[in-house]
Amino acid sequence: MAVEVLTTADGRAKTALSHKYAVEWFASRKVEAPLAIGDATPPDRPSRPEKPELLSPRDVPKRRPGSPQGRIALLHAVAHIELNAVDLHWDIVARFTDTPMPLGFYDDWVKSANEESKHFNMVCDCLEEMGSFYGALPAHAGMWRAAEDTAQDFLGRLAVVPMVLEARGLDVTPGMIEIFKKANETRTIEALNVIYAEEVGHVAYGSKWFNFLCGRDNLDPKAEFHALVQKYFHSALKPPFNEEKRAEAGLPPDFYWPLADELPPPYAR
């Protein structure tokens, strides 16, 4: 199921399949014989539609969110992030099945993939209401780099994707909501509020299973997190941090502040 989602190119078709399989998975969990986890080889990169054109981060045009076109560009970037998140969550389901995990692990990431599918479609609907669509603008080609870098490292994947990249979403989404409030874009505000609320859970799943694996292998979670982020994440973490939502997701300040490019006391070196 996961690999079929990953190898479906069209965004709407990918997310429809994601939703279908999430429903099937959770229906199976209510009976005595849930679906078997199975074994499959996910692709190195998920299938993608012909558009958007994927550019190097330095070549993606800068967004000026004060204008209507700038707000469309911002939403287009959000749609691209959400589509990548669908694939990231199905990829973690399929890629690390050589490590025995409780069924709750699969529950969490299938649920997350389903929510990211909903997020993608909500943002696409907002784009279409604004006279645009996903694929109308170029997008960031580096979104899958974290997945490629951690393809052989289960703990590294949990550290970098939910606990760094998705946690960053908790930091920046309130500011995006304010931009669309100033423009009275009610539908977009509602969509971003849903995304903001549900992303806390995705970060929390990363933290939960990262700590689970560290505990099982008798590793210090904080030290391991610092080492893995320094290995796989290719820049310092950037404040300001949404400390309240990060704490709600199980990320204490001493996990991320020591990795920041600006360190306040007591984390300053």
N, C-alpha and C positions, 0 to 999 in steps of 0.2 A: 504493500500500500504506500509506504513512504517513498519508495523508489519511483513508483508511478507518478506521484505528485512531483517529485524532483525532476522527472523527465518530461513533464508537460510544460510547454513553452508559454502559451497565452495566459496572461495574468488572471482573467476572469475564469477561464477553464481550470487553471491550477487551483484557485481558491475554492471553486465549486467541488472539485475532487477532494480537496483537503477537508471540506465540511462533510462530505458524504462519508469519508473514511473515519472521521472523528465520531460521527453518529454511530457507525457500525461498531467501532471499538467500544464505546461506552454502553451500547446495547448488549454487547457480548459480556461485558463485566458484570451484568446483572443476572447472568445465568451461571450454572455450575461449571460450565466448560468455556472459559473465555478464549478468544482467538489466541492462537499460538504466536509467540514473538517471531519465530522463523529466522531466516538468515538470507540476506541479500546484500549486494554490493552497490552502494550509492555512487553516482557519478562524481568525478572530481569537481565538476561545476554543474549546477542545475541548468536545465534548458531555459532559454529566455526568448521573448518575442523579438522580432526584427527591430522594433522601436521600443524604448528609446535607444538612441545612439549612446554607447558607453564611452566616456572620456576619462582621461587621466584627471585626478582631483584638481591639478593646477589649471586644467583647461575648461573646467565647468564654469560657466559664466556666474559672476557674483550676483547674489539676490539683493534687491532693494525692496524690502517688504512694505514700504510705505505706499507703493503704487499698486493698482490692480494686477498688472503683469508680474510685479514682484511677489505678490501674495500667491498668484498661480504657480510661480516658480518654487516658492516655499512648499506649497502643498504637493507639487509634483515630486519634490525631494522626499517628502514624508511618504508618499505612495511607494516610491522606490525602496525606501527603508523597510516598509511593511511587507512588501513582496519578498525581499531578501529574508526577512524574519520568518515568513512562512517556510521557506526552504531550510533555513538554519534549524528550525525546530524539528522538521521531519528528518533532516540529516542526522541530528543527534540520536533520533530514534533508531535509525538504521545502521549508523556507522560503528557503534561501540557495543554491539551485541555479544562480543567475545568476553565482556565483563559482566558477570551475573549481577542483575539489579532487581529490586522488588518491582512488582507490577505498578506500584504507585509512581515510580519513575516515569513509566510510559504514560500513565494517566496525566501527569503534569505536563509533559511536552506535547502530547496530542491535544490537550485542552489549550495550551498556549498557541499551537499551530492554528487551531480553529479560531481562536480570538484574533490572531494576526490576519487571518483570512478575512474576517469581518472588518477589521481595521482597513485593510487594503480597499475593500469594496466601498466602505463608507467614504474614504478619501477620494476614490475615483468618482463616486456620485457627486461629491462636492466640486471636483474639477469640472465635471460635465455641466453642472449647474452654472459654473462661472464661464462656460463657453470653451473649455479646453478638454483634455483627456490625457490619461497616462500614455506616454510615448510621444507627446507633442514636443517635448524638450529633451535635450541631452541629460544624461545622468552620470553618477559617480561610478567609475569602473572598479574601484577598489573595495566595494562593499563585501566581496566574498573572500578577501585576503585573510581575514581572521580564521575563516573556516579552513582554508588551504593550509595555513601555518599550523593549525592544531589538529589536522586530520588524523594524526597518530597519537594524540595526547588527550585523553578523556578529561583529566583534571584541567589541562590547559584550555580546552574548549569551554568548560564551565566557568573558568576564571575570566576569560577574555570576552566571551559573547554576552551572557546575561549579566555578569557582575561588573563589567566595564562598559561595554557598548550600550546595553539596554539601560544600565544605570545612568548613563549620560542622557538618555531620553527623559529621565525623571528630572534632571537638572534644567533642560532647555524647554520642555513643553509648556510650563507656566508662562514663559515669555512669549511663546507663539500664540497661546490663547489670548494674551493681552493685545497682540497685533490685530487679531481678527475681531476682538471686541471693539477696538477703535473704528473698525470698518463696518461694524454691525453685521458681520457675516454669521448669522445665527446658526445655520446648519453646520458650518465648519467648527464653530465653537462647541457645539454639541458633540461632534465627532471627536474632536481633540480631548474633550473631557472624558469620554469613554476610553480613549486610548490611554490617557494619563492614569486613570483609575486601574485599568487592567494590567498595565506594564509593571506596576508594583508587584503583582503576583509573579510575573515572569522573572524579575530579578530575584524574588524570594525563592523560586524554584531552583535557580542557579545556586544561590547561597546554601539552600537546604541540602542539595545533592553533593555540592562541593564539600561541605562539612561532613556529610555521611561518608564519602569516600576517604577523606582525611582520617576520620575516626576509625574506619575499618582497617586502614593501613598504618595507624599509629603515627600520623603526621601532624605537625603543628599547623593549623589552617592559616593563621596569619602569615607565618614565615613562608609557607608554600604559595600562598596567593601572591605575595610580594615577588617571589622568585619567578613565578610563571608569568606575571604581568610584565616584568622586566625582560623576560625572554621573548615573549610573543607580541607584546603591544609596542608599537614602534615610535611612541612619543610619551611625554609625561602626561599625567591626568590634569585636566584644566578646571580649576575652580571658576566660579562659585559652585558649590555642591549643594544639592537639596538634602540637607542632613536629615530632616524629618522623614521624608519619604524613603531615603536610603535606610534609615534605622528601621522603619516599618517593614522593609524588605529583608532585614537581617544583615545589613552591611554597616558595621560600626565604623566610626571615624578613623580609628587607628588602622583600618585596612587600606583606606584610599588616600588619606592626607599625606602619609610619608612618600607616596608616589607622585605627588602633585608638583607642578613647576613653580608654584608659589606656596611657601610653607609658613603658616602662622605658628606661634608658640602653641602647644609644647612640641610640635612636630618639626620645627626648623632644625636643620642639621647644624 
